[in-house]
Amino acid sequence: MSQAPQAQAIENPHKRPVAITVICVIGFIGAALTIPALFTSAVQGIAPWYPAVLAISAAIGLACMIGLWMMRKWAVYTYTAFAVVTQVIMMATGLWNPFGLIIPAIIIVIMFVYLSKMR
């Protein structure tokens, strides 16, 4: 008796995990919400240069989320460096708060957990 060969499921090693998908969706929403925030008096009142920094920050964050969506290692490294620079800027403006480290730290840990699955 001959048996039909069983189809084996080939798993894509670069398949995006749910945690990464959630981070990206929230990141995309955050980048979109930053655009109208640039024109608020609260953002403009921080410092004259802060809206420009926030706009650049949103663009870098969006680029990182796109790279992460595509499961690229460079996105993990760029986001990590971006988080450090953001913390320095927050300290320089007097807006730093230790709670501001919690979310970026969680995101960075999750990204590094999946780093080996990225291209």
C-alpha positions as CSV (number, residue, x, y, z in Angstrom):
1,M,0.0,0.0,0.0
2,S,1.3,3.4,-0.8
3,Q,0.6,6.4,1.3
4,A,0.1,9.8,-0.2
5,P,2.8,12.1,1.0
6,Q,1.6,14.3,3.8
7,A,1.8,18.0,3.2
8,Q,4.0,19.5,5.8
9,A,3.3,23.0,6.9
10,I,6.3,25.1,6.3
11,E,6.3,27.9,8.8
12,N,7.6,31.2,7.8
13,P,10.4,32.1,10.2
14,H,9.8,35.8,9.6
15,K,6.1,35.7,10.4
16,R,5.1,38.6,12.5
17,P,4.1,37.6,16.0
18,V,0.9,39.0,17.5
19,A,2.9,41.1,20.1
20,I,4.8,42.8,17.3
21,T,1.6,43.4,15.3
22,V,0.0,45.1,18.4
23,I,3.1,47.3,18.9
24,C,3.0,48.4,15.3
25,V,-0.7,49.2,15.2
26,I,-0.4,51.3,18.3
27,G,2.7,52.9,16.9
28,F,0.9,53.8,13.6
29,I,-2.0,55.3,15.6
30,G,0.4,57.3,17.7
31,A,2.2,58.7,14.7
32,A,-1.1,59.7,13.1
33,L,-2.2,61.4,16.4
34,T,1.0,63.3,16.7
35,I,0.4,65.4,13.5
36,P,-2.6,67.4,14.9
37,A,-0.8,67.6,18.3
38,L,2.0,69.6,16.6
39,F,-0.3,72.6,16.3
40,T,-1.7,72.7,19.8
41,S,-0.6,75.4,22.2
42,A,0.5,72.8,24.7
43,V,3.2,71.5,22.4
44,Q,4.1,74.9,21.0
45,G,4.5,76.2,24.6
46,I,7.1,73.7,25.6
47,A,9.9,75.3,23.6
48,P,10.1,77.1,20.2
49,W,12.0,74.1,18.7
50,Y,9.9,71.4,20.3
51,P,7.2,71.0,17.5
52,A,10.0,70.4,15.0
53,V,11.6,67.8,17.2
54,L,8.2,66.2,17.8
55,A,7.6,66.0,14.0
56,I,11.0,64.4,13.4
57,S,10.3,62.1,16.3
58,A,7.0,61.0,14.8
59,A,8.6,60.4,11.4
60,I,11.4,58.3,13.0
61,G,8.8,56.4,15.1
62,L,6.7,55.7,12.0
63,A,9.8,54.5,10.1
64,C,10.6,52.2,13.0
65,M,7.1,50.8,13.0
66,I,7.1,50.2,9.3
67,G,10.4,48.3,9.7
68,L,9.1,46.4,12.6
69,W,6.0,45.5,10.6
70,M,8.3,44.0,8.0
71,M,10.2,42.2,10.7
72,R,13.5,44.0,10.1
73,K,16.3,44.0,12.7
74,W,17.3,47.6,11.9
75,A,13.9,48.7,13.3
76,V,14.8,47.2,16.7
77,Y,18.1,48.9,16.8
78,T,16.8,52.2,15.5
79,Y,13.9,52.2,17.9
80,T,16.2,51.5,20.8
81,A,18.5,54.4,19.9
82,F,15.4,56.6,19.3
83,A,14.1,55.8,22.8
84,V,17.4,56.8,24.4
85,V,17.5,60.1,22.4
86,T,13.9,60.8,23.3
87,Q,14.7,60.3,27.0
88,V,17.6,62.7,26.8
89,I,15.4,65.3,25.1
90,M,12.7,64.9,27.8
91,M,15.4,65.4,30.4
92,A,16.7,68.5,28.6
93,T,13.2,70.0,28.5
94,G,12.4,69.2,32.1
95,L,9.6,66.9,31.0
96,W,11.3,63.6,32.0
97,N,9.4,61.3,34.2
98,P,10.6,57.8,35.2
99,F,7.2,56.4,34.1
100,G,8.1,57.6,30.6
101,L,10.6,54.7,30.5
102,I,8.1,51.9,31.1
103,I,6.4,51.7,27.7
104,P,9.5,52.1,25.6
105,A,11.3,49.6,27.8
106,I,8.5,47.0,27.4
107,I,8.5,47.6,23.7
108,I,12.3,47.2,23.4
109,V,12.2,44.0,25.5
110,I,9.5,42.5,23.3
111,M,11.4,43.5,20.1
112,F,14.6,41.9,21.3
113,V,12.7,38.7,22.3
114,Y,11.7,38.3,18.6
115,L,15.0,39.7,17.1
116,S,16.2,36.2,16.0
117,K,13.0,35.9,13.9
118,M,13.7,39.1,12.0
119,R,15.6,39.7,8.8
